[in-house]
Every structure is written in C-alpha cells, then in structure tokens.
Amino acid sequence: DDDDDDDDNHVGTMFSRAQATGGENVSSAVPKRVITMYANGFTIDDGPFRSLDDPANRPFLRDVSRGVVPRELEDAAQESGAYHLELVDRRGETYSPPAYVAFSGGGVALGATPTVVAPPEDVPPAVPVDTSQPTTTLQVRLASGTKLKATLNLSHTVAQLEAHVRAETNDQRPFVLMAGFPPKPLTDRDLSLADANLAGAALTQKIQAA
C-alpha cells in the first residue's frame, strides 16, 4: 500500500544519504547511534526491534531520510551540538527475536555453602593503555548481540584490539572485526587504530568457521 511504499522510499533515501557522506571523518566526541535496518524493521543500538508496519515508527524514518535528527534523539544532539547516525544494512534479512534460553545455572539451597568457581587461568591479559598518549573508545557489537566498549591508544594495532576483545569475552573462537559502511573485514591486523581510521568507530564481531 502507499504507507509501505513511503517506508521503502524513506529507507532507500537513508542509505543513499549515508553512502554520499560515508567518507566524512567523525570526531570521537560526537555522540553516535547505530541503526540496523532489516527487511521488516530496524533497531537502534541494542534497543528493541521496531517494525516498519508500526505507524509510530514512520516519523523516525522520515526524519532520518531527510537528514534531520529524529525528535526522540534531539536531547543528545542538542547537548553536543552535533550527532552521528551509523547505518548497518541488513535489509536482506528478516529480523527474528533471539531464542529464549532458560536459566541453566545451578541452584543453591538456603543455608547451603555455595561452590566458588575459580576463574580460568588461561585468559590473556587485557591490553595495557597508556593514558598519557591519545586514546579512543570503540564500540564492538559482539557475535552474541551484546556490546563491548573498548578504550585503547590510537597507536594500538588491530591485532591488539582483537586481543582485547578476546580477553574481555574469554571466547577463543576465531573471529574477524568488521568496520565501515558497508562493513568490511579488518584484514591488515598490523595497522594502528589511527591509520585504520577507527577512532570512535563502531565495529561488529563476526565468528569465522574453524
């Protein structure tokens, strides 16, 4: 119907505008929100899924397609005087909510002495940060769907960023970090964060087959 066509037009315009401005450098001090577009709706950061069929979401899409800060995000934009929206294109996928996982941890009876489990000893140390040198805070959307904030020196390499993610998650599976729009894998692991233009960036972790 006409409403569906309007939604499609707004979404298409959003990505056309993002591609046209994709080369602009964004200061790490500018607030950033990540909008992930699916075939049937979108999410903002780690927020709930918002359907394209819901008329309440149309003003948001219309504002973004016009390059206007949506009303619901105006407060943060006014505080900083600027705003950056990053679009993640997953329009080839239909969003489905994650499967519910029942709690499987062991229970402790009242009055019983709980078992203390020692942390694993093979976790690599976190990457040390020199606070006297330039730093940046990156946001990594993990494969699990959760978000990890990593503060590192701009002189740290992509490989050290990967080591930091592995240390924080204790996940030893091979993975690659994706950055940019459209997202591309960071294959040169020897590049510094500064040389890779990753200051203040939002990245995505993608698990690789062993």
C-alpha positions in Angstrom: 0.0 0.0 0.0 1.0 3.7 -0.1 2.3 3.6 3.5 4.6 0.6 2.7 5.9 2.5 -0.4 6.6 5.5 1.7 8.6 3.4 4.2 10.6 1.8 1.4 11.3 5.3 0.0 12.4 6.6 3.4 14.8 3.6 3.9 16.2 3.9 0.4 16.9 7.6 0.9 18.5 6.9 4.2 21.1 4.6 2.6 21.6 6.9 -0.4 22.4 9.8 2.0 24.7 7.5 4.1 26.7 6.4 1.0 27.0 10.0 -0.1 28.5 11.1 3.2 30.3 7.9 4.1 33.8 9.3 3.6 33.4 12.1 6.2 35.5 11.8 9.3 33.5 11.9 12.6 35.0 13.1 15.8 35.0 10.6 18.6 33.4 13.3 20.8 30.3 13.3 18.6 27.5 11.1 20.0 26.9 8.1 17.8 23.9 5.8 17.4 23.8 2.7 15.3 20.7 2.0 13.3 20.4 -1.6 11.9 17.9 -1.9 9.1 16.2 -5.2 8.4 13.7 -6.2 5.7 10.9 -5.8 8.2 12.1 -3.1 10.6 15.1 -1.7 12.5 16.8 -1.5 15.8 18.7 1.4 17.4 21.8 0.3 19.2 20.8 -2.6 21.4 17.2 -1.4 21.7 14.0 -3.4 20.9 13.0 -4.2 17.3 10.8 -1.7 15.7 8.5 -2.8 12.9 8.0 -1.0 9.6 4.3 -1.9 9.9 4.0 0.3 13.0 2.9 3.8 12.0 4.6 5.2 15.1 8.0 4.5 13.5 7.3 6.3 10.3 8.2 9.8 11.6 11.6 8.5 12.7 12.4 7.0 9.3 11.1 10.2 7.6 13.4 12.4 9.7 16.5 10.3 9.1 15.9 10.1 5.4 15.7 13.9 5.3 19.0 14.3 7.3 17.1 15.7 10.3 17.7 14.5 13.9 14.7 12.5 14.9 12.7 14.0 17.7 13.4 11.2 20.1 17.2 11.8 19.7 17.1 15.6 19.9 18.1 15.9 23.5 21.5 14.2 23.0 22.1 16.2 19.7 21.4 19.5 21.5 23.8 18.7 24.3 26.7 18.2 21.9 25.7 20.4 19.0 26.3 17.5 16.6 25.1 14.0 16.0 26.2 10.9 14.0 24.0 8.1 12.9 25.6 5.0 11.6 23.5 2.7 9.3 24.0 -1.0 9.1 22.4 -2.6 6.1 20.8 -5.9 6.8 17.8 -5.4 4.6 18.4 -8.8 3.1 17.5 -10.4 6.4 14.2 -10.6 8.2 14.6 -9.8 11.9 13.5 -12.6 14.3 13.9 -12.3 18.0 16.6 -14.3 19.7 15.6 -17.6 21.1 14.8 -17.6 24.8 17.4 -19.5 26.8 16.1 -20.9 30.1 18.4 -20.4 33.0 20.6 -23.4 33.4 22.8 -22.4 36.3 22.9 -24.5 39.4 20.7 -23.5 42.3 21.9 -23.0 45.9 19.7 -24.2 48.7 19.1 -21.8 51.6 21.7 -22.4 54.3 24.0 -24.3 51.9 27.5 -23.3 51.2 27.9 -22.2 47.5 30.7 -23.6 45.5 33.2 -21.0 44.5 34.5 -21.5 40.9 37.9 -20.1 40.3 38.3 -18.0 37.1 40.1 -19.7 34.2 43.9 -19.2 34.3 44.4 -19.1 30.5 42.6 -15.8 29.9 45.1 -13.4 28.2 45.7 -10.1 30.0 43.8 -7.1 28.8 45.8 -4.7 26.5 47.5 -2.1 28.7 46.6 1.5 27.9 49.0 4.5 28.3 46.7 7.3 29.4 49.5 9.9 28.7 49.0 9.1 25.0 46.0 9.7 22.7 43.2 7.2 23.4 39.9 6.4 21.7 36.8 4.4 22.8 35.4 1.9 20.3 32.1 0.1 20.4 32.2 -3.6 19.4 28.9 -5.4 18.7 29.8 -8.9 19.7 28.5 -12.0 17.8 26.3 -12.7 20.9 24.5 -9.5 20.2 25.9 -7.6 23.3 28.0 -4.5 23.0 31.5 -4.1 24.3 33.2 -0.7 24.8 37.0 -0.8 24.4 39.3 2.1 25.3 42.7 1.8 23.7 45.5 4.0 22.5 45.4 5.2 18.9 48.8 3.6 18.5 47.4 0.1 19.3 47.0 -2.2 16.4 44.0 -4.1 15.0 45.6 -7.2 16.3 45.8 -5.7 19.8 42.1 -4.7 19.6 41.3 -8.3 18.7 43.3 -9.5 21.7 41.4 -7.0 23.9 38.0 -8.4 22.7 39.2 -11.9 23.3 40.4 -11.1 26.8 37.1 -9.4 27.7 34.9 -12.2 26.3 37.1 -15.2 27.0 35.9 -16.6 23.7 38.7 -18.4 21.9 36.8 -19.0 18.6 38.4 -17.3 15.6 36.7 -14.1 14.5 37.1 -11.0 12.3 36.2 -7.4 13.1 34.0 -5.6 10.6 34.1 -1.8 10.2 32.9 1.0 7.9 29.9 1.3 5.7 29.2 -1.1 4.1 31.1 -3.1 6.8 34.3 -4.6 5.6 36.7 -7.0 7.5 39.8 -5.5 9.0 42.3 -7.7 7.3 45.5 -5.7 7.9 46.0 -6.6 11.6 49.3 -4.6 11.8 47.6 -1.3 11.1 47.3 1.1 14.1 43.8 2.2 15.1 44.7 5.7 13.9 45.9 4.5 10.4 42.8 2.3 10.1 40.6 5.3 10.8 39.0 3.6 13.7 38.9 6.5 16.2 35.5 6.3 17.9 34.3 3.7 15.4 31.5 1.1 15.8 32.6 -2.4 14.8 31.0 -5.8 14.5 32.5 -9.1 15.5 31.9 -12.0 13.0 32.8 -15.5 14.1 34.7 -17.5 11.5 34.5 -21.2 10.8 37.3 -23.1 12.5 
